[in-house]
């Protein structure tokens, strides 16, 4: 069954609804410039009340590995998602300290699936839309068929413009390990629409993957 991550969580209520609806992971944004930024201490309070079967993920953009480690410990997240221009050595440094790392890539014209091989220590790869000046949460999609070749290099999480209406088609075309949604289940940045959230998870998990 497809895995589902609900990203940009800012409240306990949203996290608990996501978990009850069947989310496999929830994401907390630790990039201060993001409208979905959450203080690590507040994230830790939410994580403490989550089911142990839901993975809390910290999202970072071009942070130093030592700072990522400090924030990850404070927030009690069990995985870190790197959404910037991080080099393979930075991913290796974090994995060597026991962190599960999801490395994000933007699916622009210059993307080549083969570059994922340089990040072999990553636990998964997140493929997101490329939007100038943005690092995710844009609501913009890309040609999902271009994501499919990346599956040979590891676990793929599909992101970018996913909604209740298109997630099934996106999964069928890309055949990913999981999907990551943020703006597609929001009423406004950082505020989840619970009806959309539940419907999205149902739609995603109803699709069979190879």
N, C-alpha and C positions, 0 to 999 in steps of 0.2 A: 504494500500500500504506500502511496505517496506520502512523504513527510511534509508538514506545513509549519512554517515559522511566521509568527505575527510580529512585525517589527515596529519600532517607534512607540513602545508601551510607555505611558507616563503615569498611569494610575493603577492602584491595586484592583479596582473594580474591573478595568479592562483586562488585566492579566488573569484574573480569576474566571472571567467569562470566556476568554480564549482557551484556558486550560480545560474548563468544563465542556467546551465545544469540541475538544479533540486536538488542539494544537500540540505539536511535538516540541516546539521551542518558542520562546518569546525574546524579543530583542530590545535592549536598552541603549539609547544613543548617548554616547559620552563625548560627542563633538560639540563644544560650547556654541558654535555658530548655528547649530541646527535648531529649528523651532520645536523639535521634539527632544531637546536636551533634557537629561535627568541627572540630578546630583547622585553620585555613587552611594551615598548614605541612604537616600530614599530608595534607590534600586535594591539595596540590601534588605530593607524592610519588606519590600514586595517579595523578593526571592524567599525570604524566611517563611512566607505563608503559601508558597506555591507547592503543588504536588511534586514529590521527588522524581516523578516520571516526565516532568516538563523541564527541558534544558534552558536555563537562562544564558543569554548571549550578550556580551558587551560589544558595541560597535564603535570603532575608532577610525580616525582619519589622520594619517601621517603623524602619529604620536611616537615618541621614543619608546623602545621596548621596556625600559625600566619604569617609565610612567604607566605604560599599559599594565605591567605586572602589578604595580601599586594600586591602580584603580580597580583592576579585576579582583584583587583580594578584598578590597574595601567593599565592593559591590556584591561579592560572593557569586559572581558569574562562573559558569563552568566551561565556557568557550569564548573566544574572542574573534570578532569579524573585522578584518582590516580592509577599509574601503578607500584607501588612498593609493599612493605610488610606492608602497613598501617593496623593498628588495628581498630576494630569496633569503639572504643572510638574516634579515630581521625576522622572517617567519621561522627559520631554523633556531634562532636564539630563543624565541618564545616556546617552541615545541620542546626544546631541550630542557626547559624549566617545567615541563608537564602540562602546558596549555594546549588545548585543542584549538587549532586555528582554521578559520574560514577566510580564504583570500578572495576578495572581490575583483572582478575585471569588467571594464566597460566595453560593450559590444559595438565599437565604432569600426570605421573602415580599416583601421590599422590592426585590429585584433586578429591574432592567429592562435588557433587552439594549441599548437605545438608549444607555445610559450608557457603553458601550464606545467610542462615537464620540469621547468626550472624551479618550481615550487612543490616538489614531490613530498615534502614533509607536511604540507597542509592536509587537514582532515577532509576538507571539501572546498569547492570553488563556487563562488556566487557570480552569476553572469547577469549584469544589469545594463540598462540602456545608457548610452552616452549622450549627455546633455551638457553643453558648455557651461562651466561654472557651478555645476551641481554634482553632488556625490550621493545620489539615491533619493528615493521618496518623491520622484518627479511626476509619476503617473504616466510616463511615456513608455511605450513598448518598442520592441525591435522584431526583426524577422526571426521567429523562434527556431526555424529550421537551421539557422546558423549555429545554434547552440548544440545541436545533436552530436557533431564530431568531437566535442569536448568530453563526452562521456568516456571515451577510451583512456582519458588521463586521470580519472578519479570521479568522486561523487560530485554531481552538479546540482546546484540550487538555482532555480530560474526566478528572476525578479524583473521588475520594470513594467509598469502599466497593467499588472494583472488585476482582474476584477471577477466578480461572480459570473459575468457573461462570457468571459473569454478564457478562464483558467483551464477548462477542460480541453479546449482546442490547443492551448499552449503546451499542455502536458503531452497530448497525443503527438504533437509535432517534434518536441524536443526530447521526450522520454527522459526527464531528469530524475534525480534521486528525490528531490523535494522542490517546493516552491516557497518564495518569500514575498509577503505582501505587507504594504504599509499604507500608502495613500488610498489604495483601492477599497479599504474597509473603514475609511474615516469620514466623519461629518465635517471636520476641520483638522488642520495639522495637530497631531498629538491627541486627538479625541476620537476614539473608535465608535463606529456605529455598530451596536451589538447585533442587530438583525443582519446587516451585511456581513459581519464577521462570521456569524454562525453559518450563513448561507455559503460563504466562500469556502469554509472548511468542508462542508458537506459536498460541495461541487468538486473540490480537489480530490477528496478521498473516494469519490465514486468512480474515478477513472482508473482503469487497470493499466499498469506499466509492465513492460517486458522484463 
